[in-house]
């Protein structure tokens, strides 16, 4: 389905509009949506979660989607460019998340992971005061993360591999290596 058709499909009859745009990146087209207050989603256009994320925003905000810039999308555009140029380690664009209390707790802890580092799902569970057996639940929360790169779920790895990533393990590996390259500077 074409991008504009997706926006129409998930738009609701509403006066509230959410701006949505596509941005080029070294690892594919990124789609971001926001208004003048919050960024609601950052996802790769070919992500398996793309349509689900649009539905979540539309259901929670009763909104329509329009292809144009907002103040928040302008800020995101500058920050994502700086991130890929190696000049930004922590995003400041305000985000709004939709999820369970557990998912939001995981995302909060992910925001504390240092740039250029990795941590296992099990060690994050322990840092959250939970048993390492919560690793799968933490992985599921990462899979529900609507703010890829900003909430750095790519920094979580399995104990014997890099683990999964909702938009492809190759992208996860690229992001990890990209950050490690700039940590050394």
ZISULKA-V94919 format. One record per backbone hydrogen bond with DSSP energy under -0.5 kcal/mol. NH is the residue of the N-H (numbers start at 0). CO is the residue of the C=O. E is the energy in kcal/mol with one decimal. If there is no record, write none. Layout:
NH|CO|E + NH|CO|E
This chain:
5|1|-2.1 + 6|2|-2.0 + 7|3|-2.0 + 8|4|-2.6 + 9|5|-2.0 + 10|6|-1.2 + 11|62|-2.7 + 13|11|-1.4 + 16|14|-0.6 + 17|63|-2.9 + 18|16|-0.5 + 18|33|-1.9 + 19|65|-2.4 + 20|31|-2.4 + 22|29|-3.3 + 27|24|-1.5 + 29|22|-3.3 + 30|42|-3.8 + 31|20|-2.4 + 32|40|-1.8 + 33|18|-2.5 + 34|37|-1.8 + 38|93|-2.3 + 39|32|-3.1 + 39|37|-0.5 + 40|32|-1.3 + 41|145|-3.3 + 42|30|-2.6 + 44|28|-2.6 + 46|43|-2.3 + 47|165|-1.0 + 49|46|-1.3 + 52|48|-2.7 + 53|49|-1.8 + 54|50|-2.2 + 55|51|-2.3 + 56|52|-2.2 + 57|53|-2.6 + 58|54|-2.8 + 59|55|-2.3 + 60|56|-2.6 + 61|57|-1.8 + 63|15|-2.3 + 65|17|-2.3 + 67|65|-1.4 + 71|34|-0.9 + 73|69|-2.2 + 74|70|-1.9 + 75|71|-2.8 + 76|72|-2.5 + 77|73|-1.9 + 78|74|-2.5 + 79|75|-3.3 + 80|76|-1.6 + 81|77|-2.3 + 82|78|-2.5 + 83|79|-2.4 + 84|80|-1.8 + 85|82|-1.4 + 86|81|-2.9 + 87|81|-0.8 + 95|38|-2.1 + 103|99|-2.5 + 104|100|-2.0 + 105|101|-2.4 + 106|102|-2.8 + 107|103|-2.1 + 108|104|-2.0 + 109|105|-2.3 + 110|106|-1.8 + 111|108|-1.0 + 112|109|-1.5 + 116|113|-1.8 + 118|154|-2.3 + 120|156|-1.5 + 123|119|-2.0 + 124|120|-2.1 + 125|121|-2.1 + 126|122|-2.3 + 127|123|-1.4 + 128|125|-1.9 + 129|124|-2.7 + 133|130|-2.2 + 134|131|-1.7 + 135|132|-0.6 + 137|133|-2.3 + 138|134|-2.5 + 139|135|-2.4 + 140|136|-2.1 + 141|137|-2.1 + 142|138|-2.1 + 143|139|-1.0 + 144|141|-1.5 + 147|41|-2.2 + 149|147|-2.0 + 150|146|-3.1 + 151|149|-0.9 + 152|150|-2.6 + 154|151|-1.8 + 155|152|-1.7 + 156|118|-2.6 + 157|160|-0.8 + 167|164|-2.3 + 171|167|-1.7 + 172|168|-2.8 + 173|169|-2.1 + 174|170|-2.7 + 175|171|-2.4 + 176|172|-2.4 + 177|173|-2.8 + 178|174|-2.3 + 179|175|-2.2 + 180|176|-2.2 + 181|177|-1.3 + 182|178|-1.7 + 183|179|-1.2 + 184|181|-0.5
